[in-house]
Amino acid sequence: MQILIAHSHLNPGGVTRIIESQIESLPEENIKVLVGDCPDPESITSKGAELHIIEDLNYLERRRYTDQEAMEMFHKVHRTLREYITPDCVLHFHNLNLGKNPIVTYAVYLLAKEGVPVFNHAHDFAEDRPTNLQFLKEILTDIFLQDINEVLYPNLPNYQFGVLNSFDYNRLLSYGVNNDRIDWLPNPVSINISDNKIDKDTAKTEICKSLNLDSEKLLVTYPVRVIQRKNIGEFILLAKLFAYKANFVVTQPPQNPVEIEIYKQWVQFCENEGVKITFEAGTMVDFDKLLCGSDFCITTSYKEGFGMVYLEPWLMNTPVVGRDIDFITKDFKEDGFEFPTLYFKINIPGVKIDFKDLNMKMQMEIISGLNSGKIEKQKIFEQNPILNTLFRKVADHVTEKNKSIIKNNYSLKGYGIKLQERYKKLVG
C-alpha cells in the first residue's frame, strides 16, 4: 500500500507533529509526504518517508482571482497530485477543508470523484473561521460554480474523515456524513519522554539559569506558538497577578505576518508595563527539558482542535492548569483524567463579559489598570475564587493516574493500528 500524507506545510506546530507521529506509527508502510514547504526536511526523511515539496499546496494568497487564474492553478495542482497516485494508494490529507487553499480542496474533491481513496484528516474547520469560509465560497462557488458543502463533504464511499474529538465527530454527522465514513482518531501522545532520566529539580535549575530566572519561584510554561486563539492577553494578565510567586514562560512566536504584528504589540506592552514574561523560550532551551523543569504548564487558549497541551506535560510529571475548553476536555475527563485547576471564565470588576472576549485594547487597559491601582488585584481574586487554587501542589497519585491513561489510551502503537484499519477500508 502507498500512503500519500499531504498538508500545506510542515512548519513547527501541532499538525506537523501529528504527521511525524503518523510516519513513526506506520513503520512498514511506503509513505510519501507531499507539502508546500518544509523548513526541516530531516524531520521527515530521518523517519523513513520520502519528502516531496509541491509549492502549490501551500496557503493561497488571500485575494480575488480571475476565472482564468483559478482554472490554471486548479489544472496544475490536479495534474501534479495525479502524478503521485498509484492503484493501491491512499491520499491522507490534513486540514483539507480549512479554507487556506480552496484550489487544493477542489482538486482533491475531483480526484475522489475519479475514484482516488481520500482520507480527510480534519484538525480544524473553515466553519469556525468566517474569513476562510468566505474564501472557499469565492473560489468554489463564484468561480467553479460548485456547491460548497458537496466539495467539503462529498457523499462518496472512497472519501472518509478523521476527527480529533467527539465534538467534531458529531459535527460531521450534522453535516450529513455517514458515521461509517468517520474515524474518531485522538492524537497520539509520545510516551517515550516519560521514560527519560531528566531529574525535575535539575531540569528546573538548568532552565532558570539559561533563561536568567529566579529558581525559587514557580516555573509556569505556556507551550504554544503565540497566535490570537491562544489568548495571550489572558496569560499576561495571570503573569501580572502571580508575578510575586511565579516566572511565566511562553515557547514560540507566530509565523503568520498578521499574527506577528499583534504579537509584537503584546511584547512591547509587557516591556512598557513591566510585566515579566520570557517570550520565545523554546528557541533558547530544549523543549522537553523545559516541560520537565516546569512546575506547571498552563493554557489560556479558547479554541483547540485536539488539545495536546492538556495531555503531554503530564508525561513530564508537570500538571496542566488554566482555561477549560469543555468540548475538548470532555473526552479526556470521560477517560478518567483529573485536572486540578481549570476555569471557564475570568471575571473583571466592572466588566460584564469574560476577559477572553475583550479586544486587545481593553485587555491591555485592564492589565495597565492593575499596574496603576485603578483595578484592585484583590477584587479579581474575589470574583474568581478558583484563581486562589490555580498553582496549588498536585498530588502525585493524580499525576500517575493521568500518565497511565495517556499510555493506555493515546499510545503511538494503538494510533498506527487505527490508521491501518482505516486505510484497508479505503483500498478494499
C-alpha positions as CSV (number, residue, x, y, z in Angstrom):
1,M,0.0,0.0,0.0
2,Q,1.2,3.5,-0.9
3,I,0.4,6.2,1.7
4,L,0.5,9.8,0.5
5,I,0.4,12.1,3.5
6,A,-0.3,15.7,2.4
7,H,-0.5,19.1,4.0
8,S,0.1,22.8,3.2
9,H,3.4,23.0,5.1
10,L,5.5,21.4,7.8
11,N,6.2,24.4,9.9
12,P,6.6,23.7,13.6
13,G,3.3,23.1,15.2
14,G,0.5,20.6,16.0
15,V,-0.2,19.2,12.5
16,T,3.4,18.7,11.8
17,R,3.9,16.8,15.0
18,I,1.0,14.6,14.1
19,I,2.3,13.9,10.6
20,E,5.7,12.9,12.2
21,S,3.8,10.6,14.6
22,Q,1.9,9.0,11.8
23,I,5.1,8.1,10.0
24,E,6.5,6.6,13.2
25,S,3.3,4.6,13.8
26,L,3.4,3.1,10.3
27,P,6.9,1.7,10.0
28,E,6.0,-1.0,7.5
29,E,4.2,1.3,5.1
30,N,5.5,3.0,2.0
31,I,5.0,6.7,2.8
32,K,5.4,9.8,0.7
33,V,4.9,13.2,2.3
34,L,3.6,16.0,-0.1
35,V,3.8,19.5,1.3
36,G,4.1,23.1,0.1
37,D,7.0,23.8,2.4
38,C,9.2,22.1,4.9
39,P,11.8,24.0,7.0
40,D,13.3,20.9,8.4
41,P,13.3,18.1,5.8
42,E,15.3,15.7,8.0
43,S,12.4,15.5,10.5
44,I,10.6,13.6,7.7
45,T,13.3,11.8,5.8
46,S,15.0,10.5,9.0
47,K,11.9,8.6,9.8
48,G,12.0,6.7,6.5
49,A,9.4,8.7,4.5
50,E,10.0,10.3,1.1
51,L,9.5,14.1,1.1
52,H,8.2,15.9,-1.9
53,I,7.8,19.7,-2.0
54,I,4.9,20.9,-4.1
55,E,4.7,24.7,-3.6
56,D,1.2,24.9,-5.0
57,L,-0.1,23.0,-1.9
58,N,0.9,25.9,0.4
59,Y,-1.5,28.5,1.6
60,L,-3.0,30.5,-1.2
61,E,-2.7,34.3,-1.1
62,R,-6.0,35.8,0.1
63,R,-7.1,37.9,-2.8
64,R,-9.6,37.9,-5.6
65,Y,-8.7,35.6,-8.5
66,T,-10.0,35.7,-12.1
67,D,-11.7,32.7,-13.5
68,Q,-8.6,32.0,-15.8
69,E,-6.2,32.3,-12.9
70,A,-8.2,29.9,-10.7
71,M,-8.6,27.4,-13.6
72,E,-4.9,27.4,-14.4
73,M,-4.0,26.8,-10.8
74,F,-6.5,24.1,-10.5
75,H,-5.3,22.2,-13.5
76,K,-1.7,22.4,-12.3
77,V,-2.5,21.1,-8.8
78,H,-4.7,18.4,-10.1
79,R,-2.1,17.2,-12.7
80,T,0.7,17.3,-10.1
81,L,-1.2,15.3,-7.5
82,R,-2.3,12.8,-10.1
83,E,1.3,12.0,-10.9
84,Y,1.7,10.5,-7.4
85,I,-1.4,8.4,-7.5
86,T,-0.9,4.7,-7.8
87,P,-3.6,1.9,-7.9
88,D,-3.0,0.9,-4.2
89,C,-2.6,4.4,-2.7
90,V,-4.5,6.4,-0.1
91,L,-4.3,10.2,-0.1
92,H,-4.3,11.2,3.5
93,F,-4.8,15.0,3.5
94,H,-4.6,17.1,6.7
95,N,-6.8,20.1,7.2
96,L,-8.1,20.0,3.6
97,N,-11.3,21.8,4.5
98,L,-9.8,24.6,6.5
99,G,-10.0,27.1,3.6
100,K,-6.4,28.1,3.4
101,N,-6.2,26.8,-0.3
102,P,-9.6,26.3,-1.9
103,I,-7.9,25.3,-5.2
104,V,-6.3,22.3,-3.5
105,T,-9.6,21.4,-1.8
106,Y,-11.4,21.3,-5.1
107,A,-8.6,19.3,-6.8
108,V,-8.7,16.6,-4.1
109,Y,-12.5,16.5,-4.3
110,L,-12.3,15.8,-8.1
111,L,-9.6,13.2,-7.6
112,A,-12.0,11.5,-5.1
113,K,-14.8,11.7,-7.7
114,E,-12.4,9.9,-10.1
115,G,-12.1,7.1,-7.6
116,V,-8.9,8.0,-5.6
117,P,-9.2,6.9,-1.9
118,V,-9.1,10.1,0.2
119,F,-8.8,10.3,4.0
120,N,-9.6,13.9,5.1
121,H,-8.0,14.4,8.5
122,A,-9.8,17.4,9.9
123,H,-8.0,19.2,12.7
124,D,-9.8,22.5,12.2
125,F,-12.8,23.7,10.2
126,A,-13.5,26.7,8.0
127,E,-16.9,26.9,9.6
128,D,-15.2,28.3,12.7
129,R,-13.3,30.9,10.7
130,P,-15.6,33.2,8.7
131,T,-12.8,34.7,6.5
132,N,-11.7,31.2,5.5
133,L,-15.2,30.1,4.7
134,Q,-15.8,33.2,2.6
135,F,-12.5,32.5,0.7
136,L,-13.8,29.0,-0.1
137,K,-17.1,30.4,-1.4
138,E,-15.3,33.0,-3.5
139,I,-13.4,30.3,-5.4
140,L,-15.6,27.1,-5.2
141,T,-19.0,28.8,-5.6
142,D,-18.3,32.0,-7.5
143,I,-15.6,30.7,-9.9
144,F,-16.1,26.9,-10.1
145,L,-19.9,27.1,-9.6
146,Q,-19.8,24.3,-7.0
147,D,-22.0,23.6,-4.0
148,I,-19.5,24.2,-1.2
149,N,-21.0,21.5,1.0
150,E,-20.7,18.9,-1.7
151,V,-17.0,19.8,-2.2
152,L,-16.2,19.8,1.5
153,Y,-18.3,16.8,2.5
154,P,-18.9,14.6,-0.6
155,N,-21.1,11.6,-0.2
156,L,-18.5,9.1,-1.7
157,P,-17.6,5.8,-0.1
158,N,-13.9,6.4,-1.0
159,Y,-13.9,9.8,0.7
160,Q,-13.6,9.3,4.5
161,F,-12.8,11.5,7.5
162,G,-10.7,11.5,10.6
163,V,-11.6,13.8,13.6
164,L,-9.8,14.5,16.8
165,N,-12.7,14.6,19.3
166,S,-16.3,13.7,19.9
167,F,-17.5,17.2,19.2
168,D,-16.1,17.2,15.7
169,Y,-17.5,13.6,15.2
170,N,-21.0,14.9,15.9
171,R,-20.3,18.0,13.8
172,L,-19.7,15.8,10.7
173,L,-22.8,13.8,11.4
174,S,-24.8,17.0,11.5
175,Y,-23.2,17.9,8.1
176,G,-24.6,14.7,6.6
177,V,-21.6,12.5,6.7
178,N,-22.4,8.9,7.5
179,N,-20.9,7.5,10.7
180,D,-19.2,4.6,8.9
181,R,-17.1,7.2,7.0
182,I,-15.8,8.9,10.1
183,D,-13.0,7.8,12.4
184,W,-12.6,9.3,15.8
185,L,-8.8,9.5,15.9
186,P,-7.5,11.2,19.0
187,N,-3.9,12.4,18.5
188,P,-1.2,10.1,19.9
189,V,1.0,11.3,22.7
190,S,4.7,10.4,22.7
191,I,5.2,8.2,25.7
192,N,9.0,7.8,25.4
193,I,9.6,11.2,27.1
194,S,8.1,9.9,30.3
195,D,10.9,7.4,30.5
196,N,13.8,9.8,30.2
197,K,16.1,10.3,33.1
198,I,15.9,14.1,33.4
199,D,15.5,15.0,37.1
200,K,12.8,17.6,37.6
201,D,14.8,19.7,40.1
202,T,17.9,19.6,38.0
203,A,16.0,20.5,34.8
204,K,14.4,23.5,36.5
205,T,17.7,24.7,37.8
206,E,19.3,24.5,34.4
207,I,16.3,26.1,32.6
208,C,16.2,29.0,35.1
209,K,19.9,29.6,34.7
210,S,19.7,29.6,30.9
211,L,16.7,32.0,31.0
212,N,18.0,34.1,33.9
213,L,15.0,33.4,36.1
214,D,14.6,33.1,39.9
215,S,14.6,29.4,40.6
216,E,13.0,30.0,43.9
217,K,9.8,30.9,42.1
218,L,7.4,28.5,40.4
219,L,8.2,28.0,36.7
220,V,4.9,28.2,34.6
221,T,5.2,27.4,30.9
222,Y,2.7,28.0,28.1
223,P,4.0,25.5,25.5
224,V,2.5,27.2,22.5
225,R,3.0,29.3,19.4
226,V,1.5,32.7,20.2
227,I,-1.5,33.2,17.9
228,Q,-4.7,35.0,18.6
229,R,-6.8,32.0,19.6
230,K,-4.1,31.1,22.3
231,N,-5.4,34.2,24.1
232,I,-2.0,35.6,25.1
233,G,-3.6,38.6,26.8
234,E,-5.1,36.3,29.5
235,F,-1.7,34.7,30.0
236,I,-0.2,38.1,30.5
237,L,-2.9,39.0,33.0
238,L,-2.1,35.9,35.0
239,A,1.6,36.7,34.8
240,K,0.8,40.1,36.3
241,L,-1.4,38.7,39.1
242,F,1.1,36.0,40.1
243,A,4.4,37.8,39.4
244,Y,5.2,37.6,43.1
245,K,5.3,33.8,43.1
246,A,6.0,32.6,39.5
247,N,8.1,33.0,36.4
248,F,5.9,32.9,33.2
249,V,7.4,31.5,30.0
250,V,5.9,31.0,26.5
251,T,7.7,28.9,23.9
252,Q,7.3,30.1,20.3
253,P,6.5,33.3,18.3
254,P,3.9,33.2,15.5
255,Q,4.9,32.9,11.8
256,N,1.8,34.5,10.1
257,P,2.6,38.2,9.3
258,V,-0.8,39.3,10.7
259,E,-0.2,37.4,13.9
260,I,3.4,38.7,14.2
261,E,2.2,42.3,14.3
262,I,-0.2,41.6,17.1
263,Y,2.5,39.6,18.9
264,K,4.9,42.5,18.7
265,Q,2.4,44.8,20.3
266,W,2.0,42.4,23.2
267,V,5.7,42.0,23.7
268,Q,6.1,45.8,23.7
269,F,3.2,46.2,26.1
270,C,4.8,43.9,28.6
271,E,8.1,45.9,28.4
272,N,6.2,49.1,28.9
273,E,4.2,47.8,31.8
274,G,6.9,45.9,33.5
275,V,5.2,42.5,33.1
276,K,8.0,40.0,33.2
277,I,7.4,37.2,30.7
278,T,10.1,35.2,28.9
279,F,9.0,35.0,25.2
280,E,10.3,32.5,22.7
281,A,11.8,30.3,25.3
282,G,11.5,27.3,23.0
283,T,14.2,28.9,20.8
284,M,16.6,29.2,23.7
285,V,16.3,25.9,25.7
286,D,15.4,22.3,25.0
287,F,11.6,21.8,24.8
288,D,11.4,18.5,26.7
289,K,13.7,19.8,29.4
290,L,11.6,23.0,29.7
291,L,8.4,20.9,30.1
292,C,10.1,18.7,32.7
293,G,11.6,21.6,34.6
294,S,8.3,23.5,34.8
295,D,6.2,23.3,37.9
296,F,3.1,23.8,35.8
297,C,2.1,24.1,32.2
298,I,-0.7,26.5,31.6
299,T,-3.2,27.1,28.7
300,T,-5.4,30.2,28.2
301,S,-6.4,29.1,24.7
302,Y,-10.1,29.4,23.9
303,K,-10.1,27.3,20.7
304,E,-8.3,23.9,20.1
305,G,-8.7,21.1,17.6
306,F,-7.4,18.4,19.9
307,G,-5.9,19.9,23.0
308,M,-2.5,18.2,23.2
309,V,-1.4,20.8,25.8
310,Y,-3.9,19.2,28.3
311,L,-2.1,15.8,28.0
312,E,1.5,15.9,27.1
313,P,3.0,17.8,30.1
314,W,1.8,15.1,32.5
315,L,4.3,12.7,31.0
316,M,7.0,15.0,32.3
317,N,5.2,15.0,35.7
318,T,4.1,18.5,35.0
319,P,0.4,19.4,35.9
320,V,-1.7,21.3,33.5
321,V,-3.8,24.3,34.7
322,G,-5.7,27.1,33.0
323,R,-8.7,27.7,30.8
324,D,-11.1,24.8,30.3
325,I,-12.4,24.2,26.7
326,D,-15.2,21.9,27.7
327,F,-15.9,20.3,24.3
328,I,-12.2,19.3,24.2
329,T,-11.6,18.2,27.8
330,K,-14.9,16.3,27.9
331,D,-13.3,13.4,26.1
332,F,-10.3,13.4,28.4
333,K,-12.4,13.6,31.5
334,E,-14.6,10.7,30.3
335,D,-11.3,8.7,30.0
336,G,-10.8,9.4,33.7
337,F,-8.4,12.4,33.6
338,E,-8.2,14.7,36.6
339,F,-7.4,18.3,36.0
340,P,-6.6,20.1,39.3
341,T,-7.5,23.7,38.3
342,L,-9.2,24.6,35.1
343,Y,-11.6,27.6,34.9
344,F,-14.2,28.5,32.4
345,K,-14.2,32.3,32.8
346,I,-12.3,35.2,34.2
347,N,-14.4,38.0,35.6
348,I,-13.1,41.5,35.8
349,P,-14.6,44.1,38.3
350,G,-17.0,46.4,36.4
351,V,-16.8,44.3,33.2
352,K,-19.8,42.2,32.2
353,I,-18.1,39.7,29.8
354,D,-15.4,37.1,30.1
355,F,-11.9,38.5,29.8
356,K,-11.2,36.4,26.7
357,D,-14.0,38.1,24.8
358,L,-12.5,41.6,25.2
359,N,-10.5,43.1,22.4
360,M,-6.8,43.6,22.7
361,K,-7.1,47.3,23.6
362,M,-9.5,46.5,26.5
363,Q,-7.4,43.6,27.8
364,M,-4.3,45.9,27.8
365,E,-6.3,48.6,29.7
366,I,-7.2,46.1,32.4
367,I,-3.7,44.9,32.9
368,S,-2.5,48.5,32.9
369,G,-5.2,49.2,35.5
370,L,-3.7,46.7,37.8
371,N,-0.3,48.5,37.5
372,S,-1.8,51.9,38.2
373,G,-4.0,50.7,41.0
374,K,-7.2,51.6,39.1
375,I,-8.2,48.0,39.4
376,E,-7.6,46.2,42.7
377,K,-5.9,42.8,42.4
378,Q,-7.7,41.5,45.4
379,K,-11.1,42.2,43.7
380,I,-10.1,40.0,40.8
381,F,-9.3,37.1,43.2
382,E,-12.6,37.7,45.0
383,Q,-14.6,37.5,41.8
384,N,-12.6,34.5,40.6
385,P,-12.0,32.3,43.7
386,I,-10.7,29.5,41.6
387,L,-7.6,31.5,41.0
388,N,-6.6,31.1,44.6
389,T,-6.0,27.4,43.9
390,L,-4.5,27.8,40.4
391,F,-1.0,26.8,41.4
392,R,-1.7,24.6,44.4
393,K,0.5,21.5,44.6
394,V,-0.9,18.5,42.7
395,A,-0.9,15.1,44.4
396,D,1.4,12.5,43.0
397,H,-1.4,10.0,42.6
398,V,-3.2,12.4,40.2
399,T,-0.1,12.7,38.1
400,E,0.5,9.0,38.0
401,K,-3.2,8.3,37.1
402,N,-3.1,10.7,34.2
403,K,0.1,9.3,32.9
404,S,-1.3,5.8,33.0
405,I,-4.4,6.9,31.0
406,I,-2.2,8.5,28.3
407,K,-0.1,5.3,27.9
408,N,-3.2,3.1,27.7
409,N,-5.5,5.3,25.6
410,Y,-3.2,7.5,23.5
411,S,-0.3,5.4,22.5
412,L,1.5,5.6,19.2
413,K,1.1,1.9,18.6
414,G,-2.6,2.0,19.0
415,Y,-2.8,5.0,16.8
416,G,-1.0,3.2,14.0
417,I,-3.3,0.2,14.2
418,K,-6.3,2.5,13.8
419,L,-4.8,4.2,10.8
420,Q,-4.0,0.9,9.1
421,E,-7.6,-0.3,9.7
422,R,-9.0,2.8,8.0
423,Y,-6.6,2.6,5.1
424,K,-7.6,-1.0,4.5
425,K,-11.3,0.0,4.4
426,L,-10.4,2.6,1.8
427,V,-8.4,0.5,-0.6
428,G,-10.6,-2.6,-0.1
